Amino acid sequence: MLRITTREAGERYLLTVEGRLTGVWVAELEASWRAARRSPARAIRVDLCEVDMVDAAGRYLLALMHASGAELVARGCAMSQLIREVTGDAPADAPAPR
């Protein structure tokens, strides 16, 4: 299950994602992101702090979002490492920080 909360905050559009970014839920996040891109807000921030699982399709979407200018924010070792991987800040086979 996935929960997506959206809101505009000044010049920024915030997407807060909670749960599992897997399967059909990836399409739901993509639809929310595409809607956010049509808003007058200039920057998009995606809060992934409460996401506990991401599948291959979710990783691909996050990489696409980042490449399009979205800021990805995560907390915890696993999600932070995943964000570093999809943004190109760490190699995919790098061990998670301890």
N, C-alpha and C positions, 0 to 999 in steps of 0.2 A: 504494500500500500504506500501511496505517496500523497503528501499534502504540499500544496504550493500556495503561498500567500504572496500577493503582489501589492505594491503601493508606490506612489510617487513621493519623493522627498526632495523638493527643490529641483535641482538639475539632474537628479539621479532617480532611476527607476530600480526599485529593490524587488528581487525575487527571493523569497525564503523557502527553501526546500527541506522537507522532513520525511524520513522513511527510506524506502528502497527505490533507487533509480534503476529499475530493471523492467524488461518486457514492455508491456503496453504503456507503462508509466513514463517511459522515455518520450513517447509521442506527446503526452500531456505537457511535459516540461517544454518540449520544442514549441508547442502551440502557444504556451504562455510567453516564452521568450520572443517568438515572432510578433506577438501582440505588443510586447514591451518595446520592440524596435520601431513600431509605428507611433509610439507616444512622443510627445514633444520633449520629454526628458532627454538629455544628451548622453548620459552614461548609464550603463546597466551594471548592477552589482548582483551577483548570485551568491547567496549565503547557503553553504552546504554543511554548516556546522552540525546539523541534526540528521545528516544522511548516514546510514549505516551500511549500505551496500550499493555498488555500482557495477553493472554488467558491461560487456563490450560495447553495446549500442549506447549506453549511458556515457561511457568514456569518449566515444566518438562525438556525441553531441556536446559534451563539455569542451572538447578540443575545438569544435566548430564555433562554439560560443566565444571561447577565448580568442580565436583567430579573428573573429568579427568585432573584437574590442571589449567584450564583457569582462568584468573583474570577478574572479572566482575566489571565494573566501571559505576556508575550512578550518576545523579544529581537530586535534588529535593526530597521532602519528600516521595512521593508515590513510585517512582522508587528505592530510597535508601532503603526504608522499604522492598520492594519486594526482593531486592538483599540480605538484611539481612535474610529474610525468606528462600530463596532458598539455601543460604550458611550455614544455621543453626546457624546464629549469633543472631537470635531473634525468639521467638515463633510466629507461624502464626497468633495468635489472639492478638498479642501485638499492642497497639495503635501506630499510626504514631507519630513521634516526632513533637512537635509544635515549 
